[in-house]
Amino acid sequence: MLTPFDGATNMKRFAAAALAASLLAAPAAAEPVAYTFDMSHSAISFTFNHLGFSTTEGRFGEWTGELVIDQETPSNSSVDVTVDVTSLNTFWADRDAHLKSADMFEVEKHPAARFTSTKVEKTGENTLAVTGDLTIKDITKPLVLDVTVNKMGEHPVHKQPGVGLTATGVIKRSDYGVDYAVPYVSDEIPVTINVEALKAQD
């Protein structure tokens, strides 16, 4: 015959077993997912005003990086991108040569720029504010990018998880020692980053 003590002990064992079973049955929390950039559908572009008369466009053709997304906890997401500044292209060879010269980016000494996120904040249903450190010509300053998540889900062509993002920000070039012809050529440079990325394969 069970004593009151035996009954209490059995109830505790039952409760512990039930808790263990529920934990095993519960879905695992989502973990951050690494993505690989699809460079055929991604671009870093910029514009600048020339003497008040026109707006000139440019882009960087070569860059690499790491993108990690945590859908459940966006603050755990991160991005780290290194840009090959020598790949700068404004669709006019003489201007490109000048931009790469010692007057501007001085690519022989500083061939790369880098953005590394330090904070990711959810600002809306499909929007984020990504704060990070931008380094140009060995000078590092904070930069905030406003990011819109265009689409996230299975990629219809590759049949694997994909994401599309658009990020915008403004870089003050004189902060980085790229101050030739300021203010006649705009100091504040709007930047747009369009990204299509696929879940990294093991």
C-alpha positions, 0 to 999 in steps of 0.5 A: 500500500502506498504511503502519502510520501510514496504518492507525492514522490510518484507525482513529482516523477510524473510531473518531471517526466511530463515536462521532459516530454513537452520540452522534447516535443516543442519545436526548436527555437529558430537559429541564425541562418547564413546566406550567400550573396547572388552577385548576378542580382546584387549591386552597390550603387551611389550617386553624386551631384556635379556642380548643381547641373547633374546627378552622376551614377556609379557602382562597385562591381566586386565585393564579398561578405557574410550575411546572417539572418535571425528571423525570430530575433533580428538583433542577432543578425549581422552583415560584414562586407568588403568592397573592392574599391578598384572595381569602381565604375561611373561609366566614364574611364577618365573620371574613374581614373581620377576617382581612384587617384590620390585626389580621391580614394587612392586605391593603390594604398587603400584598395578596399572598404569595409562595412561591419554591422554592430547593431540590428534593430527591427523598425517595422514589419519589413524594415530594419535599421542596421548600424555598423562601422564603415572603413574607407582609407583606413578611417572608420566612422559609424553608418546607419543603413535603412533596410527593407526586406523585399521578400523572404522564402523559397527561391523558385529557381534554386529551390532553397531559402532566399532573401531579397533586401534593399539598404540605403544610407548616406556617406559623407565622403569628407569624413573619410579624406575623400574631399576633392572638389567639396562643396562643388561636387556633393559631399553627402553621397547616397548609397543603395545596396540591392541584395539577393541571397541564398541560404549557404550550403553546408 
